[in-house]
């Protein structure tokens, strides 16, 4: 199963359809994938496992989110003022 995840990550082109976000406005999809990436990375690190599988979320949010948003969110995480629950 891990090999199929690695293949999907390596063959990634653009964000796939997500039925939770069917509308054209993908702001929530961007936000959710950003949170999912950081939650996944934290959970995998806490378990002592390789967080490589979390790269899927990162690729999705980097293709959906404006760079300025991601930069601002990363800065807020570093400052400890990020409003999302990670």
C-alpha positions in Angstrom: 0.0 0.0 0.0 2.8 2.4 0.8 4.2 1.9 -2.7 0.9 3.0 -4.2 0.9 6.1 -2.1 4.4 6.9 -3.2 3.4 6.4 -6.8 0.4 8.7 -6.5 2.6 11.4 -4.9 5.2 11.1 -7.6 2.7 11.1 -10.4 0.7 14.0 -8.9 -0.3 16.6 -11.5 -3.1 18.8 -9.9 -5.6 18.6 -7.1 -8.2 15.9 -7.7 -11.9 16.4 -7.3 -12.9 16.4 -3.6 -16.6 15.8 -3.1 -16.5 17.7 0.2 -15.8 20.9 -1.8 -18.0 20.7 -5.0 -18.1 24.4 -5.8 -15.7 26.5 -7.9 -14.5 28.4 -4.8 -11.7 26.2 -3.5 -10.8 28.3 -0.5 -12.1 25.8 2.1 -10.4 23.0 0.2 -7.1 24.9 0.3 -7.5 25.5 4.1 -8.5 21.9 4.9 -5.6 20.4 3.0 -3.2 22.8 4.7 -4.5 21.7 8.1 -4.5 18.0 7.1 -0.9 18.2 6.1 0.2 19.7 9.4 -1.9 17.3 11.4 -0.7 14.3 9.4 2.9 15.4 9.8 2.5 15.9 13.5 0.8 12.6 14.0 3.4 10.6 12.0 6.3 12.3 13.7 4.7 11.6 17.1 4.3 7.9 16.2 7.9 7.8 15.0 6.9 7.0 11.4 8.0 8.5 8.1 5.8 11.6 7.4 6.4 11.2 3.6 2.8 10.1 3.1 1.7 13.6 4.2 3.3 15.1 1.1 0.0 14.4 -0.8 -1.8 17.1 1.3 1.1 19.5 0.7 1.0 19.0 -3.0 -2.7 19.6 -3.0 -2.6 22.7 -0.9 0.3 24.2 -2.8 -1.6 23.8 -6.1 -4.8 25.3 -4.6 -3.6 28.0 -2.2 -2.1 31.3 -3.1 1.6 31.5 -2.1 0.9 34.6 0.1 -1.6 32.7 2.2 0.8 29.8 2.8 3.6 32.1 3.7 1.4 34.0 6.1 0.1 30.8 7.7 3.6 29.3 8.0 4.8 32.5 9.8 1.8 32.4 12.2 2.6 28.8 13.0 6.2 29.8 13.9 4.9 32.7 16.0 2.4 30.5 17.7 -0.6 32.7 16.6 -2.0 30.3 14.0 -5.8 30.3 14.3 -6.3 26.7 13.0 -6.3 23.6 15.2 -3.3 21.4 14.4 
